Amino acid sequence: MRHRHRIWIAAGLALAVLLLAGVGTRAAEDAAPAAGPSSQTRLPIPRFVSLKSDRVNVRKGPSTDQAIVWVFSRAGLPVEIIAESDNWRRVRDSEGADGWVWHSMLSGRRTVLISPWTKSPETMPLYSRKSTGASTVAELAPSVLGNVLSCDGEWCELSVDDYSGFVQQDKLWGVYKDEVIK
């Protein structure tokens, strides 16, 4: 008999945000920029990236003179770049909070959070194949961090700790609907 494995992460660690001061955040829909290439890097805006370090300062504006409003505290978390200014990137997290980070603190490595909007302890199956009828490799708790191996617009192949398998793309934060990643 095959056993299902549960992969859990403490809620505080999964969110990986340490609030240092009152933050004037905006809802994701209020901060949404126009889609298109940036004049800074010629890469599309918005786009997803991940954090390189376990400590990434988020500032009120694109300068070291600006106040640090919070600190991301987990390497690998996905963030969405929504604007650029010289070597600064305005990023948004899975909760819709945004601020400015130094470009070298970001990586092009693609990661995702498993349904971070879910407040219940309900888990998400990691399937062995691209089918809800496939066997379950592991049960993933909300906000578990996974590495993206590929996405076809409907399913993403992920690695999470020592497990790999498939999750429906619309259950993930860190990839766009219908986005293809090879």
C-alpha positions in Angstrom: 0.0 0.0 0.0 1.3 3.4 -0.9 1.4 6.0 1.8 0.6 9.7 1.3 3.1 12.1 2.7 2.2 15.5 4.1 4.5 18.4 3.6 3.8 21.2 6.1 5.3 24.5 6.7 4.6 26.8 9.7 2.3 29.6 8.6 4.6 32.3 9.8 7.6 30.8 7.9 5.5 30.2 4.7 4.5 33.8 4.5 8.1 34.8 5.3 7.3 38.4 5.9 8.5 40.1 9.1 6.6 43.4 9.5 8.9 46.0 10.9 6.7 49.0 10.6 3.2 50.0 9.5 3.0 49.4 5.8 0.7 51.4 3.5 0.0 48.5 1.1 -2.4 48.5 -1.7 -4.6 45.7 -2.9 -3.1 43.8 -5.9 -5.7 45.2 -8.3 -4.8 48.8 -7.3 -1.1 48.2 -7.9 -1.4 46.4 -11.2 0.8 48.0 -13.9 0.2 48.0 -17.6 1.6 44.9 -19.2 4.5 45.2 -21.5 8.3 45.4 -21.7 10.2 47.6 -19.2 12.3 50.4 -20.4 14.9 49.4 -17.8 15.6 45.7 -18.7 13.5 45.1 -21.7 11.9 42.2 -19.8 8.1 42.0 -19.5 6.3 43.9 -16.7 4.8 42.3 -14.7 6.8 39.1 -14.3 7.6 36.6 -11.5 11.0 36.1 -9.9 12.1 34.8 -6.6 14.1 36.1 -3.7 17.9 35.2 -3.5 18.4 35.7 0.2 16.8 34.9 3.5 16.9 38.7 4.3 15.6 41.1 1.7 14.8 44.7 2.7 11.7 46.1 1.2 11.7 49.9 1.0 9.1 52.6 0.6 10.8 53.9 -2.6 13.6 53.1 -5.0 16.5 54.4 -2.9 18.6 53.4 0.2 17.4 56.8 1.6 13.9 55.4 1.7 12.6 53.7 4.9 12.6 49.9 5.2 8.9 49.0 5.6 9.4 45.2 6.1 11.9 42.4 5.5 11.3 39.2 3.5 12.9 36.4 5.5 12.9 33.4 3.3 15.0 32.8 0.2 13.1 31.4 -2.8 9.8 33.1 -2.2 8.1 34.1 -5.4 7.5 37.8 -5.9 6.0 39.7 -8.9 8.0 42.6 -10.4 5.5 45.4 -11.2 7.9 48.3 -11.9 11.5 49.1 -12.4 13.6 52.2 -11.6 17.3 52.0 -12.4 18.6 49.1 -10.3 15.5 48.9 -8.1 12.5 46.6 -8.6 9.0 47.2 -7.2 7.7 43.8 -6.2 4.4 42.5 -4.9 4.0 39.5 -2.7 1.2 36.9 -2.6 -0.8 39.0 -0.1 -0.7 42.1 -2.4 1.8 44.1 -0.4 4.3 45.9 -2.5 7.6 47.8 -2.1 11.0 48.3 -3.6 14.0 45.9 -3.5 17.5 46.1 -4.9 17.7 44.1 -8.2 20.6 41.8 -7.1 18.4 40.4 -4.3 16.2 38.8 -7.0 16.6 35.6 -9.0 15.1 34.5 -12.3 14.5 31.1 -10.7 10.8 30.3 -10.8 9.1 29.2 -7.6 5.5 29.0 -6.5 3.4 29.0 -3.3 0.6 26.4 -3.1 -2.7 28.2 -2.9 -1.6 30.9 -0.4 -5.1 32.4 -0.4 -6.5 29.3 1.3 -7.0 29.9 5.0 -8.2 26.4 5.8 -5.7 23.5 6.6 -7.0 21.7 3.4 -4.1 20.2 1.4 -3.4 20.2 -2.3 -2.5 16.9 -4.0 0.8 16.6 -5.8 -0.1 14.2 -8.6 2.2 11.7 -10.3 0.8 12.7 -13.7 -1.1 15.6 -15.3 -4.5 14.2 -14.2 -6.7 14.5 -11.1 -7.2 10.8 -11.5 -3.5 10.1 -11.1 -2.0 8.8 -7.9 -1.0 11.3 -5.2 2.7 11.7 -4.5 2.3 14.1 -1.6 -0.3 16.3 0.1 0.9 20.0 0.1 -0.3 22.4 2.8 -1.3 25.9 1.7 1.7 28.3 1.2 4.2 25.5 0.8 7.1 26.6 -1.5 7.8 24.6 -4.6 10.3 24.9 -7.5 8.8 25.1 -10.9 10.3 22.6 -13.4 7.8 23.3 -16.2 4.3 24.6 -16.9 2.1 23.9 -19.9 -0.7 26.5 -19.2 -2.9 24.0 -17.3 -0.4 22.0 -15.1 2.9 22.8 -13.5 5.6 20.2 -12.7 7.0 21.0 -9.3 9.7 19.8 -7.0 8.9 20.2 -3.3 11.6 18.9 -0.9 12.3 15.3 -2.1 9.0 15.0 -4.1 8.1 15.9 -7.6 4.9 15.8 -9.4 2.1 17.9 -10.9 -0.3 20.6 -9.6 -3.0 22.4 -11.5 -1.6 25.8 -12.5 -4.6 27.8 -11.2 -3.8 26.5 -7.7 -0.4 28.2 -7.6 0.8 31.8 -6.9 4.0 32.6 -8.8 2.9 31.6 -12.3 0.4 33.3 -14.6 -2.8 31.7 -15.9 -2.0 30.0 -19.2 1.8 30.7 -18.9 4.1 28.2 -20.5 7.5 27.5 -18.8 9.9 25.1 -20.3 
